[in-house]
Amino acid sequence: MREVTLRIRHHGEPESDISADYPAITIRSVSSMTGSAAERKRIIEITGPKASIAGFLEEFEAAGPVLDVDALTPLDVPRVLVAVTIDSYRWDSIAQRLTDLGVHYRTGATITAGWESWTLYLAEDDDLNEIVESVERPGNETDLVRNVELGTVAEQEQLEFSRVIHELTRRQREVLGTAIELGYYRPKKETSIEDIANTVGIASTTAWEHLARAETKVMEEVGKHVNTNTLDASDSK
């Protein structure tokens, strides 16, 4: 079994095309599709500056395949949840393409700056070239981020954390790396947001936003492993 991560520039699909104009936000699916064949609904999570989220949703709601957009939370909270209803006949679904190919994939693909991040689990008889060709056939672009053989559980957990780092934007990785290097997370904090911002060369508010989003993504993954290991330990008693 291999874990493969693909970044896909999904041309013609509103979430990808419109998010390219709002690089400060990150979109993630947090529910599976429900509804009839024609009208399908799912919930997405959007993180980023309030103005960018509002601008994205306004354009997204006006897109042809989108039938309804219903914000489930206020737009000024760190984690905005939105129910989206689409016309599935007018929506080119990467998930459906993978399903048709019989490929296992991780639910909850993320989209940042127009690029979707998909993690696939391929058996020996799965043809990666065939999968990429199917994804690119409508005119999409793909970027192979990783292609690693899965081994022990410990190795798989390491891959999970590596995947999260790859899902951070370039600026988020830069700000998070700078914060770690300057000692921001040490018991006696040796630096401040202002120091991080000055080192990177951006405004302090911008540095805080990038750092907050990076921390959220990383800590959500840490939480999954902490909860899983706690349950495993309880079961072994």
Secondary structure, DSSP 8 states (H G I E B T S, - for coil): -EEEEEEEE-TT-HHHHHHTT-TT-EEEE-S--EE-SSEEEEEEEEES-HHHHHHHHHHHHTSTTEEEEEESS-TTSSSEEEEEEEEGGG---HHHHHHHTT-EE-SS-EEETTEEEEEEEE-TT--HHHHHHHHHTTT-EEEEEEEEE--SHHHHHHHHHHHHHHHS-HHHHHHHHHHHHTTTTSSS----HHHHHHHHTS-HHHHHHHHHHHHHHHHHHHHHHHHHHHHHHHHT-
